[in-house]
Amino acid sequence: MSDENKLMSTAAVSEYLGIAESTLAMYRVDGTGPKFIKVLRRMVRYRRRDVDEWLDAQTKTQNGAKPLSA
């Protein structure tokens, strides 16, 4: 299995992204996080490429704040 197809646990993704496992759980409920695979009823895995694609999609060039008027 190539690195990009490697399956990662929630704990591994949490460490990789530097966010709490509970945050990933909220992302799964909201549908706002990386794609995931539900292997068993209580076992979730993530493909490394899906995590990296999601992370790339979070990259912003601007924060969206309105410029201050002069």
C-alpha positions as CSV (number, residue, x, y, z in Angstrom):
1,M,0.0,0.0,0.0
2,S,1.4,3.4,-1.0
3,D,1.9,6.1,1.6
4,E,-1.0,8.1,0.1
5,N,-3.4,5.2,0.5
6,K,-2.1,4.3,4.0
7,L,-5.0,4.1,6.5
8,M,-4.6,6.2,9.6
9,S,-6.4,6.0,12.9
10,T,-8.1,8.9,14.5
11,A,-5.3,9.2,17.0
12,A,-2.7,9.3,14.2
13,V,-4.6,12.0,12.3
14,S,-5.1,13.9,15.5
15,E,-1.3,13.9,16.1
16,Y,-0.6,14.6,12.4
17,L,-2.8,17.7,12.3
18,G,-2.2,18.8,15.9
19,I,-5.9,18.8,16.8
20,A,-7.9,16.8,19.4
21,E,-9.5,13.5,18.6
22,S,-12.8,15.1,19.8
23,T,-12.4,17.8,17.2
24,L,-12.1,15.1,14.4
25,A,-15.2,13.5,15.9
26,M,-17.1,16.8,15.6
27,Y,-15.8,17.2,12.0
28,R,-17.2,13.8,11.2
29,V,-20.6,14.7,12.6
30,D,-20.6,18.2,10.8
31,G,-19.2,16.8,7.6
32,T,-16.5,19.5,7.7
33,G,-13.4,17.4,8.1
34,P,-11.4,15.0,6.0
35,K,-13.1,12.1,4.3
36,F,-13.1,9.0,6.5
37,I,-13.9,5.3,6.3
38,K,-16.0,3.6,8.9
39,V,-14.4,0.1,9.0
40,L,-16.5,-1.2,11.9
41,R,-19.2,0.3,14.0
42,R,-16.7,2.0,16.2
43,M,-13.6,2.0,14.1
44,V,-12.8,5.0,11.8
45,R,-9.9,5.3,9.5
46,Y,-8.6,8.0,7.2
47,R,-6.6,7.7,4.0
48,R,-3.5,9.8,4.2
49,R,-4.2,11.4,0.8
50,D,-7.7,12.5,1.9
51,V,-6.3,14.1,5.0
52,D,-3.7,15.9,2.9
53,E,-6.3,17.0,0.3
54,W,-8.5,18.3,3.1
55,L,-5.6,20.2,4.6
56,D,-4.7,21.7,1.3
57,A,-8.3,22.9,0.9
58,Q,-8.0,24.7,4.3
59,T,-5.1,26.8,3.0
60,K,-6.2,30.4,2.6
61,T,-4.5,33.4,1.1
62,Q,-6.7,35.9,2.9
63,N,-8.6,35.7,6.2
64,G,-11.9,37.0,4.8
65,A,-12.0,40.0,7.0
66,K,-13.2,43.2,5.5
67,P,-10.5,45.8,4.9
68,L,-10.4,48.8,7.2
69,S,-11.7,52.0,5.6
70,A,-9.2,54.8,5.5
